[in-house]
Amino acid sequence: QVLLEESGGGLVQSGGSLRLSCAVSGGIFSLYRMGWYRQTPGKQRELVATITSGSGGTTTYADSVKGRFTISRDNAKNTVSLQMNSLKPEDTAVYYCNRIPVSMAWGQGTQVTVSS
C-alpha cells in the first residue's frame, strides 16, 4: 500500500507565501519523478510543477507559476515540497502531489485559498 499525504495549505492574502509538503509512504520514492497538481471544482486537474528523481532534480513549471513556485524533494525523507510565493487569487485550489508518469492513488490534497 502506498500513500500520499499533502499538507501545508491554508488561507493567505494575495502576495503571501505558503509551503506545501507531500509525504510518500509505501513505495521507493527516490526512483520516481514527482509532480504537484491543483484542481478547482468543475475544472480539470492541472499539473503545476515537476521534479525528476535523483540528487537535485530537474524541474519544470506551468507558465502560470513560473518565477513564483519552487518544487523540491528530499529523497531521504520521502517528501516533495512546493514553495509558493507571490500568491494570487487564481492560485486558489486543492493541491495534490503524485508520481509521474504512472500515478498512485490520489491523496486528499491540501486546500490553498488566496484572498484578494
N, C-alpha and C positions, 0 to 999 in steps of 0.2 A: 504494500500500500504506500503510495506517495501522496504527499500533502503539500499544498501551497497555502501560506498564511500571510496575507498582506496586512500591514499596519502603518500608522503614522498619519493618516488622513485627519482632516478636521476642517474647521471654519477659519478662514483667513481673509483679510481685506485685500483688495486689489493692490498689487505691488509687493505683497508679502511673500514669504517663503515657507515651504514645507519640505520635509524629508520623509519619503516613503521607504519602507523596508519590506522585503519579501523573504520569508524563511522557507526553505525547501527541506523536506524530510522524506525518507524512504527511497531515495534514488542516489545516483552518482552525480552530484551536482556539477562537479568540475568538468564533466565531459560535454556539457550542453551549452549552446548559445541560449541566452535568456532575453526575454522582452518584457517591456511594460506596455500595457494596453489601457485604454479608457473607454467607457461606454456611458451614454446618457439614454434614458428610456426613449424608445422609438428610433434610435439611431444604431447603426452598425458599430460593433466594437472596432476601435481604431488603434493601430499599432503606433506608439509614440516614440519608442526608443528600443534599441537592441544592443547587446554586448556579446562578443564572442567568448568562447571558453579560453582557458589558459591565463597565463600571467598578463596583467594589464588589461588586455582585451581591446578589440577594435569596436568602435561604437558607431551607430547610425541613429539619426533622429528624423522625425517628421518635420517638415518645413515649419509647421505651426509652433514648434517648441525649440527649434534650433537657437542656440545662444542663451536660452533660459533654463533648460533642463540638462542635467548631467546624470547619466547612468553609470553605475559602478558595481563591482562584485567582489565578494570576499569568499574565495573558494574554501578557505579553512573553516569559515563559519557557516557555509552553505546559505549565503544571503546575497541578494541583489538589491541595490538601493536606487532611488531616484530622487535626486536633489532638484527641487523645483523653486526657481527664483522668479521674481518679477511676474507673479501670477496674475492672470487676467480672469474676468468672469467666465469667458469661454472655455477656460480650463476646468470648470466645474464638471465633475463626472465621478463615476465609480472607477477606481483604478485597480487593475489586475496585473499580475505577473504570470508568465508561463514559459515553458520550454519551447524552443524553436528548432526545427520545423514541425516536429511531432509533439503536439501539446499533451499535457497531463490533464486530469480533471481540473476544472476551474475552481479556484478558491472563492471565498465570499467577497473578495475585493475590499477596498477601503475608500470611503467617501471623502472626496475633496470638494469643498464648497468655497468659492471665491466671491465675496461680496463687492459691489461697486462703491 
